[in-house]
Amino acid sequence: MKEIERQDWNYILYERDSRLYISVVYGSHVVGSINFFLNDDETAQYNKDRNFLEILSKDVRENIRNYLDRNIQDSPSDD
C-alpha cells in the first residue's frame, strides 16, 4: 500500500489494489480511525478537487454511523 496524502490528525489517503483507501481519525477523548475505500463518486470528486478529502473527513466525523458499514477492519499498514 502506498501513502498518497496525509493531513495529520485528520486523514491519510493510500492507494491499495489500484483503489483509493482513506483512514479518517475521529474522537476527542478516545481517538480511533475508520478505514474504507473511496467509492467511484468520491474518487471522481477527489480527482477534481484535492480539498474534497477535508470535506469528506469532516463528514465522516460528524456522521460516522453513515460510514460504519464501509469500515475495513484491517489497518492500512497490514499490507
Phi, psi and omega per residue, in radians:
M1 nan 2.401 -3.086
K2 -1.961 2.244 3.070
E3 -1.306 2.254 -3.106
I4 -1.770 -0.787 -3.040
E5 -2.680 2.556 -3.135
R6 -2.434 2.378 2.953
Q7 -2.252 1.791 -3.024
D8 -0.883 2.420 -3.137
W9 1.081 0.345 3.101
N10 -2.306 -1.171 -3.127
Y11 -2.778 2.851 2.949
I12 -2.306 2.314 3.105
L13 -1.873 2.294 3.134
Y14 -2.140 2.795 2.890
E15 -1.876 2.186 -3.088
R16 -2.448 2.180 -3.135
D17 0.939 0.724 3.138
S18 1.095 0.371 3.090
R19 -2.239 2.766 3.101
L20 -1.547 2.355 -3.041
Y21 -2.268 2.256 -3.099
I22 -2.080 2.492 3.026
S23 -2.065 2.003 -3.080
V24 -1.873 2.233 3.097
V25 -1.416 2.387 3.085
Y26 -2.451 2.860 3.090
G27 1.696 2.726 3.105
S28 -2.118 -0.764 3.105
H29 -1.540 -0.751 3.050
V30 -2.045 2.037 -3.071
V31 -1.673 2.363 3.095
G32 -2.491 -3.025 3.070
S33 -2.506 2.658 3.042
I34 -2.070 2.376 -3.010
N35 -2.174 2.260 3.123
F36 -2.774 2.781 3.056
F37 -1.375 2.464 3.009
L38 -1.228 2.421 3.069
N39 -1.397 3.121 -3.073
D40 -1.058 -0.726 3.140
D41 -1.138 -0.763 3.131
E42 -1.131 -0.692 3.106
T43 -1.104 -0.752 3.120
A44 -1.100 -0.733 3.124
Q45 -1.139 -0.701 3.102
Y46 -1.105 -0.732 -3.135
N47 -1.153 -0.482 3.091
K48 -1.401 -0.680 -3.016
D49 -2.532 1.883 -3.100
R50 -1.082 -0.365 3.103
N51 -1.309 -0.124 3.130
F52 -0.985 -0.597 -3.103
L53 -1.116 -0.542 3.071
E54 -1.140 -0.731 3.115
I55 -1.156 -0.798 -3.137
L56 -1.095 -0.819 -3.103
S57 -1.116 -0.634 3.075
K58 -1.131 -0.743 3.120
D59 -1.117 -0.681 3.104
V60 -1.045 -0.827 -3.124
R61 -1.136 -0.671 -3.092
E62 -1.401 -0.390 -3.076
N63 -2.372 0.843 -2.991
I64 -1.003 -0.551 -3.136
R65 -1.066 -0.476 3.124
N66 -1.254 -0.218 -3.065
Y67 -2.005 -0.160 -3.046
L68 -1.037 -0.601 -3.129
D69 -1.234 -0.242 3.112
R70 -1.671 -0.125 -3.066
N71 -1.087 2.340 3.057
I72 -1.799 2.171 -2.990
Q73 -1.184 -0.557 -3.124
D74 -1.295 2.702 3.137
S75 -1.497 2.735 3.131
P76 -0.995 -0.474 -3.096
S77 -1.453 0.026 -3.127
D78 -1.217 -0.265 3.121
D79 -1.531 nan nan
